[in-house]
Amino acid sequence: MIPNILRQASAFILARPQPNYQRFLLQKIDFKEALIGIKGARGCGKTTLLLQHALNAGIEPARILYIACDHPAMVDVSLYELAQTFYQEGGQLLLLDEIHKSKNFAAHLKAIRDTFDLQVIFSGSSALRIEHELGDLSRRAVVYHLPVLSLREFMEIETGQTFAAMSLPELLDQHVNLAQQIMRQVRPIEQFKKYLNYGAYPFYRESLDNYPRKLLEVINQAIDSDLAGIYSIETSKLDKLKKLLYMLCSTDPVELNISKLSAAVGTSWATLAKYLERMQAGSLIHIVRAGSGMRTVNKPDKLLLDNANLFQVLCAAPNSGFLRETFFVSQLSYQHQVHYHDQGDFSVDDDWIFEIGGANKSLKQLKGQAQSYAILDDVVVGDGRRVPLWMFGMLY
């Protein structure tokens, strides 16, 4: 059975005009699959992507049903029974938003996939772990990850122009020519500075004045609602997760160590490690581990915020080194494996080594390292193995 209030809500939502700009993932999804999942951070554009697909799917609106699983009317509704009713009425496309708010969603999705000739596309928090929800659901569902906006996407939204995504080898080999081409279209540093402040989440377009408040709400909901619900974290522990975020924002990277973090949140390192893993799953932080072959394998993991915008609402004076590293890892980690390195700051795919710094950063620290690069902040065009930091925002 489908409550009438949900039918009405679906009709209203599907009738709303959608943004003209489409995230890159919309073109990469294979919509021939019967069961498709999209996971990502709160506010990254998952709902908009679902609705844009519905608008262009070539299916009659009456045969499409959009359900927000966090709607109050969904409290006692069975996903399977809802799908059965929709299918029997001639439905073809079922969109399930915020799927993690529905109890036993994995079992219901499996049964729907195995029973009905119905396409289901669901979205949910980055903290979703499909392979842990049900062993064989991962064989039935194709799950995609939608990251926050890249600098490239932000510049396209801001300017209305098109900028091609680069591969990392292409960027490193041709960065001087590529930077000069982009400079003919836009002022990269101007766009980069804006992006660091408010460009990671598409909802910045609604109101720049309200963006910090909405971003803080995203953080709180990710912890208080998503992580607490998915991992059954006690309410008393949630403030400790928030305290960790503030520490990552305001503490010098050198001072972040196991004992200090554990003492600050009042818990053991083993328990803290679990919290950190869950915060990474919820797109709040990045845990950067040691690369292969490192001599310093016993060093603790490097902890960074998920993206640069989080600094703007978590601390008044962001650490510049942390901010640079956070941007770099945020833009690289979607398509690459990023580890920290004992000679440079990071290694990527165990192929390249990167040292990140200001405009005058040299290659001295990387002496003797093949495939190593100095990454420069506040520089528009680099030279040789000295590459501008902003260019790593052009990868997706």
N, C-alpha and C positions, 0 to 999 in steps of 0.2 A: 504493500500500500504506500502511496505517496501523499502525504498531507498536502492539502490545497495551498497552504501558506508557502510551502516549498515550491510548488508549481508557479505560484504568482511571483515569488522572489526570483526564480530562474528566468521567467519572461522579462521582468524588469531589468535584470542584470545583463541578459543577452542583447537587449535592445539598446543598451548604453553605447554611445560612440566610443571608439577605441583610439589610442594614440596612433599616429601614422608611422612613427618610428618602431621598427621591429628589432628585438634583440637577435643576435647572431644565431642563437640556438634554434630559433624557429625554422631556419633553413637547413639545419643539420639533423633534425628529428625525422626518423623514418615513420611516417604516419600510416604506413601499411600494416604495422603491428597492431595486434588486438588489445594488448595491455601495455600501456606506456606510463612511466612514472617520471616526474620532474621534481627534483629536490633542490633546495637552496635556502639561503638565509632569508629571514623575514624581510620583506620590503625590496627584494631584488627583482621583482617583476614576474613571478610565477603565474599569478592570477591573470595579469594582462596577457601573457603568452597563451594561456588556455582560451581566453575570450577572443583573441585575434585569430587563433586557429578556427574556432567555431564560426567566426564571421566569414572565413575564406575556405571552409571545408567543402562547399558545394552541397550541403545537406539542408533540407527544409528546416526552418527554425523549430517547427512542431516536433521534429524527430531528434532534437537536441535537448538535454536536460543538464543544467548546471546546479550542483549541490555544494554549498559550503558546509562542511562537516562540523564546523563550530557553531552553526546556527542553533538557537535554543530548541527549535522544533525537531532537531535530529537526535535529541537525548535518548529517546526510546525507539528509534527507527533502526530496523535491520537493513544494512547495506544490501544484503543478498535479496531480501524481499522487495526492496525498492527497485533494484535492477530487474527483478523478475516482472514486476508490474510494468515498468517502463518498456521492457522488451515485448511483452504481450500486447502493448498498445501500439507497437510499431516503431519504437525508439531505435535509433542507430548509434548515437554518440552520447555517452554518459561522462560528464566532467565532474570529478570529485576533488574539490579543493580542500586543503588543510586535512588531508586524510588521516594524519596522526591523531586527530581529535576523535576519531571513531574507534570504539572498542573492537578488538580482534579483527582489525581491518585486513590483515594479511590473509587470514582464513577465508574471509568473505570475498576478497579479490580472487583468490584461487578458485573458489567455487563458481564465481561469476564467469571467470575465464573459461572454465571447463564445461560450463552448462549452456551459456547463451551465445548466439552469434551477434555479439554486441561489442563495439569498441569502447574501451574504458581508458580515459586518461586521467591520472590522479597526480596531485601535487602535495608536497609536504615539507616539513622542516628538514634542514640539512642533517639534523640529528637522527633522521630515519635510518635504520640499519635493516634493509630488506632481507639480507641473508640471515640475520639473526631472528627476524620475526617469524619466518617459516622457511625451513630448509630448501624446499623446492620452488618457492615463489620466484626466486631469482631466475629460474629457467623459463618461467612464464612471462615475466615482466621485463621490459627493456627500460632501464632507469637512467635518466640523464641528469647531469648536475648543471644548474644555472648559477654562475658566480655573480658577484656584484659587477656593476658596469666597469669596463676597462676605460682607460684614458681615451683610447681610440673611439669607443662608442660615445663617450661623453662629448668629444669634439664633434662628432657627427650630429648629435642632438643640438649642440650649441650653435653650430655654424650652418647646418643644413647641407653640408658638403659630404662627400664620400672619401674615406681613407681606407686603403687596402690593409688587411691584417698581414703581418709579416711572420715568417718562421724565424726561430731564433738563429739558425745558421745564416739566413739571409740578412738579418739585422746586423750580426757581428761582422759579416764580410763586406756589407755595403752601407754601413751606417752613415757615412759622410754624405754620399749621394742621396740616400733616402731622406736624411734630415733636410737637405737643401730642397728637395722636392716638396716636402711638407711645408717648409717655410714659405713657399710661393702661395700656399692656400691659407695659412693661419700663423699666428705667433705662438709657437709651442709652449714657451715658458709661461706666458700669460694664461693659457688654457690649463697647464699643469698645476699652477698655483691655485686656480679655482677648483680644479678637481680634488686636490688634497683637502680642501675645506668642505666641499659639498657635492662632489661628483660621483660618489660610489653607488648611490641608491637612486633609482629613477624618480622617486617621489619628491626629490628636490625641486622638480618643476612645478609642484603645486604651490609652494611658498618657501622662499629662501628664509624669510623671517621665522617661520615655524619649523624649519628643517631641524635645528638642534633638538627641539622638544620632541619631535616625531622620532628622531634617531634614538634619543634616550628611551623612548617608549618601546622601540624595537628591541633594544638591549634588555630592558626589564621583562618584556614579554617572552623573549627567547629563554631567559633564565627562569622566571616565575611560572610560566605556562608550559612552554615546549619541553625544556630539559627536565623540569620537575615532573611533568606528566609522563614523558617517555621513559625516564630512568627512575621514577619514583624517589626522587631526592627529597629528603625531609625539609620542611619549611625552614627549620632553624639553620639549615646549611646553606640556604640560598644567598643570604647576605655575605657569606664567606666567598662565594663565587664572584659576587660584585666587588668585594674588597680586592680580590686577585686582579680584576680588570684595572682598578685604580692604581694598583702597584705597578702593573706592566706599563701603564701610561706615564707614570711620574717618576719611576725609579731609574737611575742610571743602569744600563745593561750590565755593567761590571759588578754591580752590587746585588744583582738578582741571583741568589743561590738557594739551594735546597733548604738549608737550615733557616734562612731568613723568611722564605715563603711559608714554610711549615709553621714557624712560630707566629707569623702574622695572622694566619687563619686558624691557629689553634688545633692543628690536626697532624697526624703522622704523614710522612712522605708517601707511604703506600696509598693512603686515602686521598691525599692531595693529587697524586698521579692520576687517580681515577677521575677526580673532578676536572683536571686539565684535559684529559681525553674527551670528556663529555662536552666541555666548552669548545674544543676544536670541532667536534661533530656538529655542534650548534652554530658554526661559523662565527664564533666570537674571538678565537685566537688561532694562531698557527704554532704548532710544536715542530721546531726544526731540529732534526737529529743529526748525529755525526755521519759523515759519508764513509764509504768503504775505504779501507787502507789507511785510515787516520791513525796517527800515533797517540792521539789524545782520546782514545775511545772511552775513557772513564769520565770524561767531562759531562756535566749535566746538559740536558737539552736546552736549546735557546728558545725562549718564549717571546712571541710577538703578537700584537693585536691583529685581528683578521684583515683590517684595511685601514687606510690612513684617516678616513673620516671619523673613526671612533675616538681618535685623539681629541677632536674638537669638542666633544661633550664629556670626556672623562677627565681632562686636566687642562688647566689654564695655560701652562707653558710646556708644550710637548718637547721631549728630548729630540733634537734634530737628527742624531744618529739613529735612534729608534724609528723615527718617522721615515727616514730614507729606506731603512731595511724593511720596514713594514710594507711600503709601497712596492719595493722590488719583489718580495716574496709573494705578496698578494697577486701581482700580475704574472709571475712565473709559475706559481704552484698549480694553476688550473690545468696546464698541459705538460708540466715537467716535474721531476723529482728534485726537490731542493734540500740540500744538507748544509750544515756549517762545516767549515774547513779550518785546519790548524794553521794555515799560512794566509789564506784570504778570508773574507767573511763567509762566502758561500761557495759550494760546488753545485752544479746543475747537471743532472743525469750522469754524474761521475765523469763528465767529459770536459766541462769548462769550470774555471775558477774565477770568482769575481770578488774584488775589493771595492767597497763603496765609500765614497767620501765627498768632500766639497770640490769646488772648481779646480783647485790646485793639486788634487790627488795624483800621485805619480805611480809608476809601476815598480818602484824600488822594493816594496814588500813582497812582490810577486816574482822576484828575480829567480830564474831557473825553472819556473813553472810553465810548461807548455799549455797552450790554449787558456791563457789567463788574461784578464781584462780589468782595468780600473774604470769604475762607474762614477761619473761626475755629476754632482748636483749643480744647479744654476749655470749650466752650460748648454747652449743651443746646438752647436756642432762640435763633434769630437775630432780626434785624429788618431790614426793607427789603432792601437789597442786601448785607447781612452775613449769611452763611449758615454754619451749623455744619459743620465738616469731616466729622463722622461720617455725616451724611446722604447723602454721596456713596457710601456703602457700600450704599445701598438700590436701586441702579440695575439689578441683575440678580440 
